[in-house]
């Protein structure tokens, strides 16, 4: 089996390379492959059995002003990869996001829940899902994730520790709930999915359980040996941004269970191990 990773220089991309250690892997960053160029995609995918698309336009707020560019990368790019994967008989893993939902639910979103994005970023990622499933339906896995942190990139956990070194107290929103997810856990789960005989379709790649950003921040402090009482709660009104944030981003994991693959472990356990390993450093 030969694997191709797009977006390989990103936080998840780095961990996908690590999770596929010992296998034949081509790892391409944005400079090596423009996923919006169909001819370039055809050249890059030749001879590969599995394509994992971690390339994405992820600037959520900027997408509100430049949805066209975000759509090219997140929508057209995903479609190009799916089209060529179908031509080659290859499997595609399209990494997606909780932003395809509107965040108004009160129970975990099921994998077959109707997409209802409310931001430009969410709309472009939803279009990428649609194209990937339409163009390579028999061999496409959509893996939605959220609240990622890891070693090789900026993220909330690193930001909290940087701020901890500079401030006595921090205020963090407590009215947005989701699932903090370690990119290495996600990468290993994606590899397990590809290695399995699980049916094509949608899977939710998030660590189990749920937390508010406030609870996540306090857990980061506690695992770092800092006083979590230094983190104080506030609400989203204190942090107005161009793109709306989902208030509820908890994703259900029934598809893993149906496929005979254990869902990802709890976010608390994952965070504790990541911090023991020094993965989350300011």
C-alpha positions in Angstrom: 0.0 0.0 0.0 1.2 3.5 -0.8 -0.1 6.5 1.1 -0.3 10.2 0.1 -0.8 12.9 2.7 -1.8 16.4 1.6 -1.3 19.2 4.0 1.5 17.3 5.5 3.2 20.3 7.1 0.2 21.1 9.3 -0.4 20.0 12.9 -2.4 16.9 11.9 -0.3 16.2 8.8 2.8 15.9 10.9 1.1 13.3 13.2 -0.3 11.4 10.2 3.3 11.0 9.0 4.3 9.7 12.4 1.3 7.3 12.6 2.2 5.9 9.2 5.9 5.4 10.2 7.3 2.3 8.4 5.0 2.5 5.5 5.5 3.9 2.0 4.3 7.5 2.4 4.4 10.6 0.2 3.9 13.7 2.3 3.1 16.9 0.5 2.7 20.3 1.8 1.0 23.3 0.1 4.2 24.2 -1.8 4.4 20.7 -3.2 0.8 20.2 -4.2 -1.9 22.7 -4.9 -5.1 20.7 -4.5 -7.1 23.2 -6.5 -5.0 22.2 -9.6 -6.6 19.1 -11.1 -3.7 18.3 -13.4 -1.3 18.6 -10.5 -3.5 16.3 -8.4 -3.5 13.7 -11.1 0.3 13.7 -11.2 0.6 13.5 -7.4 -1.9 10.7 -6.8 -0.6 8.4 -9.5 0.4 5.1 -7.9 -1.1 5.8 -4.5 -3.7 3.5 -2.9 -4.8 5.8 0.0 -5.1 9.6 0.0 -5.5 11.4 3.3 -6.5 15.1 2.7 -5.4 17.2 5.6 -5.0 20.3 3.4 -7.4 23.0 4.3 -8.1 26.7 4.5 -8.6 26.9 8.3 -8.7 30.7 8.9 -12.2 30.7 10.2 -12.6 34.4 10.5 -10.7 35.3 7.3 -13.1 33.0 5.4 -15.9 35.4 6.1 -14.2 38.0 3.9 -12.7 35.5 1.4 -15.1 32.7 1.0 -14.0 32.2 -2.6 -10.5 31.2 -1.7 -11.7 29.0 1.2 -14.1 27.3 -1.2 -11.4 26.6 -3.8 -9.2 24.8 -1.2 -11.9 23.2 1.0 -14.4 22.5 -1.7 -12.9 22.3 -5.1 -9.6 20.8 -3.7 -11.5 18.0 -2.0 -13.5 17.4 -5.1 -10.3 17.1 -7.2 -8.8 14.6 -4.9 -12.0 12.6 -4.8 -12.4 12.6 -8.6 -8.8 11.4 -9.2 -9.0 8.9 -6.3 -12.1 7.4 -8.1 -10.3 7.3 -11.4 -7.4 5.4 -9.7 -9.5 3.1 -7.5 -8.0 4.7 -4.4 -9.4 5.4 -0.9 -9.8 9.0 0.1 -9.9 10.2 3.7 -11.4 13.7 3.8 -10.7 15.5 7.1 -13.7 17.7 7.9 -15.0 19.7 10.9 -17.8 20.3 13.4 -18.4 23.6 11.7 -20.6 21.8 9.2 -23.3 22.0 11.9 -25.0 25.1 13.3 -24.1 24.3 17.0 -27.7 24.5 18.3 -28.0 20.9 19.3 -28.3 19.7 22.9 -27.2 16.1 22.3 -24.2 14.8 20.3 -24.5 15.2 16.5 -25.0 11.9 14.7 -22.9 11.1 11.7 -25.9 11.3 9.4 -27.2 14.6 10.8 -28.1 17.0 8.1 -25.3 19.6 7.5 -26.3 23.1 8.4 -23.3 25.4 8.5 -23.6 29.0 9.6 -20.1 30.3 8.7 -18.2 30.6 5.5 -15.6 28.1 6.7 -18.4 25.7 7.6 -20.0 26.1 4.2 -16.8 25.4 2.3 -16.0 22.3 4.4 -19.6 21.0 3.9 -19.1 21.4 0.2 -15.9 19.4 0.4 -17.7 16.6 2.1 -20.5 16.7 -0.5 -18.1 16.5 -3.4 -15.9 13.8 -1.9 -18.9 11.6 -1.2 -20.5 12.3 -4.6 -17.4 11.7 -6.7 -15.8 8.7 -4.9 -18.8 7.2 -2.9 -17.5 3.7 -2.6 -14.1 4.6 -1.2 -14.4 7.9 0.7 -14.2 8.3 4.5 -15.3 11.7 5.9 -13.6 12.2 9.3 -15.0 15.2 11.1 -12.9 16.6 14.0 -12.8 19.6 16.3 -10.8 21.5 18.9 -7.5 20.1 17.8 -4.2 20.5 19.7 -0.8 19.0 19.1 2.9 19.5 18.9 3.4 20.9 15.4 1.2 24.0 15.3 -0.4 26.8 17.2 -3.5 25.8 19.2 -5.6 26.7 22.2 -3.6 24.6 24.7 -0.3 26.2 23.8 -1.9 29.7 23.9 -3.2 29.0 27.4 0.3 28.2 28.7 1.8 31.2 27.0 -0.8 33.4 28.6 -0.2 31.7 32.0 3.4 32.8 31.9 2.3 36.4 31.3 -0.8 36.9 33.4 -2.0 36.2 36.9 -5.6 35.4 35.7 -7.2 34.5 32.4 -10.9 34.7 31.3 -12.1 31.9 29.0 -15.6 31.3 27.6 -17.8 28.7 29.3 -20.8 28.8 26.9 -19.2 26.9 24.1 -18.9 23.1 24.5 -17.0 20.7 22.4 -14.4 17.9 22.4 -10.7 18.7 22.8 -8.9 16.3 20.5 -5.2 15.4 20.3 -4.0 15.3 16.7 -1.9 12.1 17.4 -4.9 10.3 18.6 -6.8 11.4 15.5 -4.0 10.4 13.2 -3.8 6.9 14.7 -7.6 6.6 14.4 -7.5 7.5 10.8 -4.8 4.9 10.1 -7.0 2.3 12.0 -9.9 3.3 9.8 -8.0 2.9 6.6 -6.6 -0.5 7.8 -10.1 -1.8 8.6 -12.9 -3.0 6.4 -15.2 -0.3 7.7 -17.8 0.9 5.2 -17.3 4.2 3.4 -19.1 7.2 4.9 -18.9 9.6 7.8 -17.0 9.1 11.1 -16.4 11.6 13.9 -12.8 11.8 14.9 -12.9 13.5 18.3 -11.8 12.4 21.7 -14.7 11.2 23.9 -16.6 13.3 26.5 -17.1 17.0 26.4 -15.9 20.2 27.9 -16.3 24.0 27.6 -13.3 26.0 26.6 -13.2 27.2 30.3 -13.1 23.5 31.5 -10.4 22.7 28.9 -8.3 25.6 30.0 -8.5 24.6 33.6 -7.5 21.1 32.8 -4.5 22.4 30.9 -3.5 24.4 33.9 -4.0 21.5 36.3 -1.9 19.1 34.1 0.9 21.7 33.9 1.0 22.0 37.7 -0.6 25.5 37.7 -3.5 26.6 39.8 -6.7 26.2 37.7 -8.4 28.8 39.8 -6.4 31.4 37.9 -8.8 30.6 35.0 -12.1 32.5 35.3 -15.3 32.0 33.3 -16.9 34.5 30.9 -19.3 34.2 28.0 -19.0 34.6 24.2 -20.2 38.1 24.2 -16.8 39.1 25.6 -15.1 37.8 22.5 -17.0 38.9 19.4 -15.4 37.5 16.2 -16.3 37.8 12.5 -17.4 34.2 12.2 -20.0 32.6 14.5 -18.7 29.8 16.7 -20.9 26.8 17.4 -22.2 26.8 20.9 -22.4 23.0 20.9 -19.9 21.0 19.0 -20.2 17.5 20.6 -20.0 14.8 17.9 -21.4 11.3 18.3 -19.3 8.2 17.7 -21.8 5.5 16.7 -20.2 4.8 13.3 -17.0 3.6 15.0 -19.0 1.2 17.2 -20.9 -0.1 14.2 -17.6 -0.7 12.3 -16.1 -2.5 15.2 -13.5 0.2 15.9 -13.2 1.6 19.4 -13.9 5.4 19.5 -11.2 7.7 20.7 -10.5 7.7 24.4 -11.6 10.5 26.7 -10.3 14.0 26.1 -9.0 14.1 29.7 -6.9 11.0 29.3 -5.5 12.2 26.0 -4.6 15.6 27.3 -2.9 14.2 30.4 -0.7 11.9 28.2 0.0 14.7 25.7 1.2 17.0 28.4 3.3 14.2 30.1 5.0 13.8 26.8 5.7 17.5 26.5 3.6 17.8 23.4 1.8 20.9 24.6 4.4 23.5 25.3 4.2 27.3 25.0 
